[in-house]
Amino acid sequence: MPRAGIEPARLHQTQDFESSASTNSATGANGLQIYENLEFIFQIHTLHCKTQRRRLLGSEKEMNILELINSYQQVFVVCDRNVESFARKIGDYPLLPFHACEQNKTIDTVVSICRWLMENGADRKALLLAVGGGTTTDVVGFAASIYKRGIAYVNIPTTLLGMIDAGVGGKTGVNLDSYKNMLGSFKLPEFIWLYPEVLRSLPHREFLSGAAEMLKTFIISDRNGSYARAVRLFSKYASDGVSPVENADGLKELSALIQEASDIKQDIVEKDPFEKGDRSKLNLGHTWAHAIEWWKPGAYTHGEAVAIGIIQAARKAEELALTQKGAAGKHGLTQKGLADRLKEDFTACGLPTELPCAESELLPAMRRDKKANGGSIRFVLPVSIGKVIVKSIPL
């Protein structure tokens, strides 16, 4: 049974950052203690591929979440081993920790999870909890989508990237021969628990990885000046060296931005759950990013690679605008100068902006990209802050 009113949790120390992507390290996370000023913990429920959002407020947030989990007769937990202590605080359920890294983001790991579920008697009405970063939610969600042809699962992301991107929207998958996310499925979680206090233990580079995905989201859809607010917050973090989670004002602003970014993604997913249209815009920067990750595995976090990819997309958009008939900016393509602005903003936030190699070295991976078709790739190109277009371009 779940244990309410628990003591603050301490997360396992990450021993090797580059081989432990999407994990938490160090100490100081506050377990499941709920802070009254964080009024944004919410669930995303699924109903016939439609989603409905409701917010849990007040002192009963934790108990309401635990009641939702405990409404299932069987509950199983798979977690990144670096957040195992945190995962155990959720409840006394069968738990399988694993090393959540790109090397283990494979079909073999998915099969191992399914075998563990089978050996522990999980039936089709079981609930599977995924506790960790994007690698964890991708792998565990995929296992949930295929075990006995699909069981319910819940995402409890413990990284910034997981909270705003990987854990939201129901995309699951694993790599194939070092090519990113070649095997996978669409499987929406029953709900998502966003708990920003756990970000206090997140390594610096992993925090920046999530920051890049957040900036990407606001380039796609900028609500309430969210992009400029995010740049201010992350650039201050880069210059001061103090995480926004470490003080009340920073945590409040970060919490609001997490909510806004995850809302944007969820709104897009609601309209296009299987990526037949607008959902493809969420791939901004990812064609280059996946190729960079393939080119030198482990050298860049996913978010760092996405940041580089966004700058390349902006430059590509400017090149295309200048070759169009008429003035730059006509025909829905960006005006010159956007790439420079994005580069300046990303640099201020501590993110990389330049390709680590000649683009020609990335072409083998780009040609195998999921968005490639008939010798062309559907690139997502930024037009302005808050607007992108999708355009097929021959390689």
Summary of the structure (lengths in Angstrom):
residues: 395
radius of gyration: 20.3
end to end distance: 55.2
largest distance: 66.9
contacts: 1422
relative contact order: 0.11
helix: 46%
strand: 17%
